Amino acid sequence: MAVPVYPWAGTATYVPRHPAIRARPPPAGATTMSPTLATISPDWPCQVKAPGSHDWERTAARWLRDLLPARYAGYSTLTRHPVLLARHAQLQVEHEIRAVRVALRTCRAELPTIGVSETVIEGTIKMYAAELEQLNRLARAVRLITEALLGGGGGGTGAGRGWPGR
């Protein structure tokens, strides 16, 4: 089957998603880029397919499950509803951020009392700082995935059902 090439698509080839869908030229000034080829935020996890692409929700759910303790994999409510999984992952990451902040804030005062050397304390502070940076990146990624799930890219598995305060 020949793939139609249209002059308004520039050098790219436009392929209708389904044979029954007629290809129409986009409005003047509109881009012809598909949603799956659109630029994604640098905070979007590389393990998760772009929103709107085939099977993206499954890759998002797998990535979100990996952020939770293993025992949560047995809860079918979380595994069947990606939005709930995203909510719980966000809560989990937020709690981890708080724990690392407390550890970072208190390590200079508490670690010497249990006999930890200054060199080890300095290494611990660097470790906590790096972990805090990583957790903040994870929190941004979870928020992006949650927004994509709520934005309708999820195909009816909870899209549009948010939670207050987020």
C-alpha positions in Angstrom: 0.0 0.0 0.0 1.4 3.4 -1.0 1.8 6.0 1.7 0.4 9.3 0.5 2.7 12.3 0.7 1.0 15.7 1.0 2.6 19.1 0.2 1.4 20.7 3.5 3.3 18.1 5.4 6.7 19.4 4.3 9.3 16.6 4.1 7.4 14.4 6.5 4.9 11.8 5.4 1.4 11.9 6.8 -0.2 8.5 7.3 -3.8 8.4 8.3 -4.4 6.5 11.6 -7.1 4.4 10.1 -8.0 3.7 6.4 -11.5 5.0 7.1 -10.2 8.4 8.2 -9.7 10.8 5.4 -6.5 12.9 5.4 -7.4 16.6 5.5 -4.9 19.4 5.3 -4.4 21.1 8.7 -5.6 24.7 9.2 -3.2 27.4 8.0 -0.3 27.8 10.4 -0.9 24.5 12.2 1.8 22.0 12.6 1.5 18.5 11.2 3.5 16.9 13.9 1.6 14.0 15.6 1.1 14.1 19.4 3.5 11.2 19.8 6.3 13.1 18.1 5.8 16.4 20.0 8.5 17.5 22.3 8.4 16.0 25.7 9.7 17.7 28.9 13.2 16.8 29.9 11.7 15.6 33.2 9.7 12.9 31.4 11.1 9.5 32.3 12.8 7.8 29.4 11.3 4.5 30.4 7.8 5.8 29.7 6.5 6.2 26.2 5.1 9.5 25.1 1.5 10.3 26.0 -0.9 9.2 23.3 1.4 6.6 21.8 0.5 3.0 21.8 0.7 1.4 25.2 2.1 4.5 26.9 -0.1 4.0 29.9 1.3 0.5 30.5 4.8 1.8 30.5 3.8 4.6 32.8 2.2 2.2 35.3 5.3 0.0 35.2 7.5 3.0 36.0 5.2 4.2 38.7 5.1 0.7 40.3 8.9 0.7 40.5 8.8 3.8 42.7 6.7 2.0 45.3 7.7 -0.7 47.8 7.3 -4.2 46.3 4.4 -5.1 48.6 2.2 -2.6 46.8 2.3 -4.7 43.6 -0.2 -7.0 45.2 -2.9 -4.3 45.5 -5.1 -4.7 42.4 -6.8 -1.4 43.0 -3.5 0.4 42.4 -2.4 -1.8 39.5 -5.7 -1.5 37.7 -6.0 2.3 38.0 -2.9 4.2 36.8 -4.2 7.5 38.2 -4.4 6.0 41.7 -1.0 4.5 41.2 0.3 7.9 40.2 -1.2 9.5 43.3 0.3 7.0 45.6 3.7 7.3 43.9 3.5 11.1 44.4 2.8 10.6 48.0 5.6 8.1 48.4 8.1 10.4 46.7 7.0 13.4 48.8 7.5 11.4 52.0 10.9 10.3 50.9 11.8 13.9 50.2 10.7 14.9 53.7 12.8 12.1 55.2 15.9 13.0 53.3 15.5 16.7 54.3 15.3 15.7 57.9 18.3 13.5 57.6 20.2 16.2 55.9 19.2 18.8 58.4 20.1 16.7 61.4 23.2 14.7 60.4 25.7 17.3 61.5 24.3 17.4 65.0 23.4 13.7 65.4 26.1 11.7 63.6 29.0 12.9 65.8 27.1 11.8 68.9 27.1 8.2 67.6 30.8 8.3 66.7 30.7 9.1 63.0 33.9 10.9 61.8 33.8 14.3 60.1 34.9 12.7 56.8 32.0 10.3 56.8 29.6 13.1 57.8 30.7 15.1 54.8 30.2 12.2 52.5 26.8 11.6 54.0 25.8 15.2 53.4 26.8 14.9 49.8 24.9 11.6 49.5 21.7 13.2 50.9 22.1 16.2 48.7 22.4 14.0 45.6 19.4 11.9 46.7 17.3 15.0 47.3 18.1 16.2 43.8 17.1 12.8 42.4 13.9 12.7 44.4 12.9 16.1 43.2 13.4 15.0 39.6 11.3 11.9 40.3 8.5 14.1 41.8 8.5 16.3 38.7 8.3 13.2 36.5 5.4 11.7 38.5 3.6 15.0 38.3 4.0 15.0 34.5 2.7 11.5 34.2 -0.2 12.3 36.4 -1.1 15.3 34.3 -0.9 13.2 31.2 -3.2 10.6 32.7 -5.7 13.2 33.8 -5.4 15.0 30.5 -7.2 12.2 28.6 -4.2 10.4 27.2 -5.2 7.5 29.3 -8.1 6.3 27.3 -10.7 5.9 30.1 -8.8 4.4 32.9 -9.2 7.2 35.3 -8.6 10.3 33.1 -10.3 13.3 34.5 -10.5 11.9 38.1 -8.0 13.9 40.1 -7.6 14.4 43.8 -7.8 17.6 45.8 -4.7 19.6 46.6 -2.6 18.3 43.7 
